[in-house]
Amino acid sequence: MELERCRSCNAAIRWVTTEKGKGHPLNPDPDAGGNVVFVGPTEQGAVHFMTKDEMAAPTSRPRYTSHFATCPQARTWSRGVTPAARARTQERFDQETRDREEPKA
């Protein structure tokens, strides 16, 4: 399992593919309260977003949580955000990253 870093909050994420073939960021650790499960017997295939009825039923498969549910900057990446707002957030993140990387005098 290859992990990457969220460009907004720098948390570890795992990119997966949904049943519809779209990329989606997932928190890498299993979460009993999560609503995402892998479709196949291994954690290499597509993921399925569970319905409320499916979540109420017991499952032997590990559940995961979408990173959009836990990222403090998730709204930045939603489709309803204007390009200007996205650019401001990205610039703020880039500046915070530069500030962290600069050696303290």
Residue pairs with C-beta under 8 A, 6 or more apart in sequence:
1 14
1 28
1 43
2 14
3 12
3 13
3 14
3 28
4 12
4 13
4 14
4 15
5 11
5 12
5 13
6 12
6 13
6 25
6 67
6 71
6 73
7 90
7 93
8 71
8 72
8 73
8 74
8 76
8 77
8 89
8 93
9 71
9 72
9 73
10 97
11 27
11 67
11 70
11 71
12 27
12 28
13 25
13 26
13 27
13 28
13 67
14 25
14 26
14 27
14 28
15 23
15 24
15 25
15 26
16 23
16 24
16 25
16 26
16 36
16 38
16 46
16 47
17 23
17 24
17 45
17 46
17 47
18 24
18 46
18 47
18 48
18 49
19 39
19 46
19 47
19 48
21 46
24 47
24 66
25 66
25 67
25 68
25 71
26 36
26 47
26 64
26 65
26 66
26 67
27 34
27 64
27 65
27 66
27 67
27 70
28 64
29 64
30 62
30 63
30 64
31 63
31 64
31 65
32 63
33 63
33 65
34 63
34 64
34 65
34 66
35 49
35 50
35 55
35 63
35 65
35 66
36 47
36 48
36 49
36 50
36 63
36 64
36 65
36 66
37 47
37 48
37 50
37 59
37 61
37 62
37 63
37 64
38 44
38 45
38 46
38 47
38 48
38 61
38 62
39 45
39 46
39 47
39 48
40 46
43 62
47 64
49 66
50 63
67 74
68 74
68 77
68 78
71 77
73 89
73 93
75 81
76 85
76 86
76 89
76 90
77 86
